[in-house]
Amino acid sequence: MLLIAPLFPAPANGIAATFSWDVFTAWDSIWYHLIATSGYQTTDNGALYSTAFFPLFPLIIRLVMNLGLPFAVAGTLINTFAFLAALIILYSWVNESYGKSAARWTTAVLAWCPYSVYGTVVYAEGLFLLCSISALRAFDKRQYIWTVFWGGLATATRVTGITLIPAFLFVSWKERRGLKAYVASLAVSSGLLLYNLYCQIKFGDALAFLHAQKGWRSSVGFDWQGWRKMLMQIVIGPTNKNGEIQNLLHPLLFTIIIGSCYLLWRFRGKFGATKVRYGFYFLWILLWLLTRNQLPNDPFTSEPLIKILIIFGGVYLLWFSRNKIPLVAVIYGFLSYALILNTGLTASVERYAYGIVSLSFAFGLLLARYPRWGYAILGFFAIILASFAVRFSQELWLA
């Protein structure tokens, strides 16, 4: 982001990256800067949009800025070191129960996933992963004091942290853990309750952070139309306002790729495992190249294939791995997916899904069983991660 991105000219809808800490700030970073420097404020029309961003991350940034560091430096360092700590704790958690191989693959998945770019810029991803992973690990190990500490910080970092509460309560009941577990599960809400109290005192609205969501969405629930649009973008390519296909070659190429996948699987015994593996990998790359960036004027659907895969493929992976990873991680994963899929939007849902550590946990265990596929997948991750890093530096939308 510092060395390569500045070599590219300014894109049509972005800016030219420069050799400065500013390459790590864009989009939501602006809100964190506003909160860290001026506190929560209303807009010109009286809306409290800034309250949608929970207070722990900008609060820590403000404390570090008091030491003399600029906002961009403070925010980048905090998120990056928090992300590093999250990787270390995740490795330790998986290693304790599944061994080094599974721990390495799980950590690699979290680190090399393309959306890990948000763990090294001025976003709250790294901090939230640190708090949520630590809370889940502590609860899994029945360390309830640490559960309350880290869980409280998680619910003060991001709204999706609230799914820890019902997840802990369910597991407490399912495993008959006793009164301490129930008390700890409820006490995890301390971060959220303190934020509620702050909003009530300052704005007279304890749920200001929920009401602020109207700035990004007009309704809640599953966005059938948005997901249908993305699926159509993958299958038939971009369409005009009348729904007519703009590139007739797209559906033809899509059909050829899918047909080739079927034939490769149907006659896999004749080709051998190695050729089949390379064949599927090559066809996947072709499908990705065919479907990406089809709508330049609609940046929110620039990677529809990746978005659909991480959301719906992630749900299936959690179900497939439900008996392999800790129960608390499974329940937390499904509850988090239920929350993000009912926001009324498709934008940013894959970034929130990346923040569900249960997905990396399950995927890491899977790749530990099939390391050859793992190396190929991480190589593909690296390509997209590099692309995302450059795009973020140019203030182009990722998720």
Secondary structure as the mmCIF struct_conf table of DSSP 4:
data_model
#
loop_
_struct_conf.conf_type_id
_struct_conf.id
_struct_conf.beg_label_comp_id
_struct_conf.beg_label_asym_id
_struct_conf.beg_label_seq_id
_struct_conf.end_label_comp_id
_struct_conf.end_label_asym_id
_struct_conf.end_label_seq_id
BEND BEND1 LEU A 3 ILE A 4
HELX_RH_3T_P HELX_RH_3T_P1 ALA A 5 LEU A 7
BEND BEND2 PHE A 8 PHE A 8
HELX_LH_PP_P HELX_LH_PP_P1 PRO A 9 PRO A 11
TURN_TY1_P TURN_TY1_P1 ALA A 12 ASN A 13
BEND BEND3 GLY A 14 GLY A 14
BEND BEND4 PHE A 19 SER A 20
HELX_RH_3T_P HELX_RH_3T_P2 TRP A 21 PHE A 24
TURN_TY1_P TURN_TY1_P2 TRP A 27 ASP A 28
HELX_RH_AL_P HELX_RH_AL_P1 SER A 29 SER A 38
BEND BEND5 TYR A 40 TYR A 40
TURN_TY1_P TURN_TY1_P3 ASP A 44 ASN A 45
BEND BEND6 GLY A 46 GLY A 46
HELX_RH_3T_P HELX_RH_3T_P3 TYR A 49 ALA A 52
BEND BEND7 PHE A 53 PHE A 53
BEND BEND8 PRO A 55 PRO A 55
HELX_RH_AL_P HELX_RH_AL_P2 LEU A 56 MET A 65
TURN_TY1_P TURN_TY1_P4 ASN A 66 GLY A 68
HELX_RH_AL_P HELX_RH_AL_P3 PHE A 71 TYR A 98
HELX_RH_AL_P HELX_RH_AL_P4 LYS A 100 TRP A 112
BEND BEND9 CYS A 113 CYS A 113
HELX_RH_3T_P HELX_RH_3T_P4 PRO A 114 GLY A 119
BEND BEND10 THR A 120 ALA A 124
HELX_RH_AL_P HELX_RH_AL_P5 GLU A 125 ASP A 140
TURN_TY1_P TURN_TY1_P5 LYS A 141 ARG A 142
HELX_RH_AL_P HELX_RH_AL_P6 TYR A 144 THR A 155
TURN_TY1_P TURN_TY1_P6 ALA A 156 THR A 157
HELX_RH_3T_P HELX_RH_3T_P5 VAL A 159 THR A 163
HELX_RH_AL_P HELX_RH_AL_P7 LEU A 164 LYS A 174
TURN_TY1_P TURN_TY1_P7 GLU A 175 ARG A 176
HELX_RH_AL_P HELX_RH_AL_P8 LEU A 179 ALA A 187
TURN_TY1_P TURN_TY1_P8 VAL A 188 SER A 189
HELX_RH_AL_P HELX_RH_AL_P9 SER A 190 PHE A 203
BEND BEND11 GLY A 204 GLY A 204
TURN_TY1_P TURN_TY1_P9 ALA A 206 LEU A 207
HELX_RH_AL_P HELX_RH_AL_P10 ALA A 208 HIS A 211
HELX_RH_3T_P HELX_RH_3T_P6 ALA A 212 GLY A 215
TURN_TY1_P TURN_TY1_P10 TRP A 216 TRP A 216
BEND BEND12 SER A 218 SER A 218
STRN STRN1 GLY A 221 GLY A 221
HELX_RH_AL_P HELX_RH_AL_P11 TRP A 224 VAL A 235
TURN_TY1_P TURN_TY1_P11 ILE A 236 ILE A 236
STRN STRN2 THR A 239 THR A 239
TURN_TY1_P TURN_TY1_P12 LYS A 241 ASN A 242
STRN STRN3 ILE A 245 ILE A 245
BEND BEND13 GLN A 246 GLN A 246
TURN_TY1_P TURN_TY1_P13 LEU A 248 LEU A 248
HELX_RH_AL_P HELX_RH_AL_P12 LEU A 249 ARG A 266
TURN_TY1_P TURN_TY1_P14 PHE A 267 PHE A 267
HELX_RH_AL_P HELX_RH_AL_P13 ARG A 268 PHE A 271
HELX_RH_AL_P HELX_RH_AL_P14 ALA A 273 THR A 291
TURN_TY1_P TURN_TY1_P15 ARG A 292 ASN A 293
TURN_TY1_P TURN_TY1_P16 PRO A 296 ASN A 297
HELX_RH_3T_P HELX_RH_3T_P7 PRO A 299 THR A 301
BEND BEND14 SER A 302 GLU A 303
HELX_RH_AL_P HELX_RH_AL_P15 PRO A 304 ILE A 308
HELX_RH_PI_P HELX_RH_PI_P1 LEU A 309 GLY A 313
HELX_RH_AL_P HELX_RH_AL_P16 GLY A 314 PHE A 320
TURN_TY1_P TURN_TY1_P17 SER A 321 LYS A 324
BEND BEND15 ILE A 325 ILE A 325
HELX_RH_AL_P HELX_RH_AL_P17 LEU A 327 ILE A 340
TURN_TY1_P TURN_TY1_P18 LEU A 341 ASN A 342
STRN STRN4 THR A 343 THR A 343
BEND BEND16 GLY A 344 GLY A 344
TURN_TY1_P TURN_TY1_P19 ALA A 347 SER A 348
HELX_RH_AL_P HELX_RH_AL_P18 VAL A 349 TYR A 354
TURN_TY1_P TURN_TY1_P20 GLY A 355 GLY A 355
HELX_RH_AL_P HELX_RH_AL_P19 VAL A 357 ARG A 369
HELX_RH_AL_P HELX_RH_AL_P20 PRO A 371 SER A 393
TURN_TY1_P TURN_TY1_P21 GLN A 394 GLU A 395
#
